[in-house]
Amino acid sequence: MASKSSPASLCVGAREPMGVLVRDVSRNGMGLTTPSPMLVGSQVVVICGGLTINATVRHCRERVIGEYSVGISINRILHAGAGREI
């Protein structure tokens, strides 16, 4: 999927997409670094490397001022080029 510290875009609802960093990836989730806090339980979309990932925010902790550690649980992954679910 994405390599450690890969840039990605994150969308929450109708807000403008924000740039985030993918810190780690597992079979069921991802660890992100974001510039603003995320509400636990929020549905988000992460776009990274040709993939569109629908996910749910599981935790959010401030690391330093203006930087947050966010854990998301992956619900669905779509491959943009193939237009199919992975």
N, C-alpha and C positions, 0 to 999 in steps of 0.2 A: 504494500500500500504506500506508505510514506516513510521516508527515512527520518532518523532522529533530527530534530530541529528544522523540519521542512516548513516553508511558509505556506499558509493556507488562508482562505477567507471563511468567515463565520457569519451566518445570518440568523438573526433572532426576530421573528415576526416581520413587521413591515419596516423595521429599522434598516439603515444603510449597512451594507456588509462591512465588517472590520477585519483588518489584518491580524492574524494570530500565528503562533508557532506551534507545530506539533512536536511535543517532547518525546512521547512514546506511544506505541501502538500495541494492542493485544488483540486477541481474537474477538473480544466482545466490547472493547472500549478504546479510548484514546485519552492521553494527557495533553492538555493545551496550556499555553501561556497566552493570556489575553490582556489588553490594556484597560479593560473595565470589568467590573464584577458581573457574574451571571446568576440569575435566580435559580436555585435548585428546583428541578422539576420542569424547567423550561424546555420546550422542543426547539432544537437548533438544526441548522443545515451547515455542514462543513464542505467546502469545495477545495479539493487538493489533488493535484496530479491527474486530472481527467476523471476523478471520482466525485460523486455527489453523495454525501453521507448524512442520512437522517439520524438524529441522536437525541438523547435526553440528558440534561445536566444532572450529575449525581452529587458533585461537591464543588465548592468554590472557596478558595482561601487566598487572602492577600499575602503575597511573598515579600514585596517591598512596595513603597508608595507608587501607585500607577501600574502595578504588575500583579496579575492574579494567576493562580494555579487552578485550572478547571479540569475536572474529570467528567467525561461523557460516556454514556452507555450507547453503543451502536444499535440502532433499530433496523436499518436498511442501507444497503450500498448499491448505487447505480453507476454503471460505467457509461460515461458521457458519449464516447464514440460509438459504442455498440447499442446504446439505448436499452440496455437490459440490466436486470438485477444480478448482483454477484452473490 
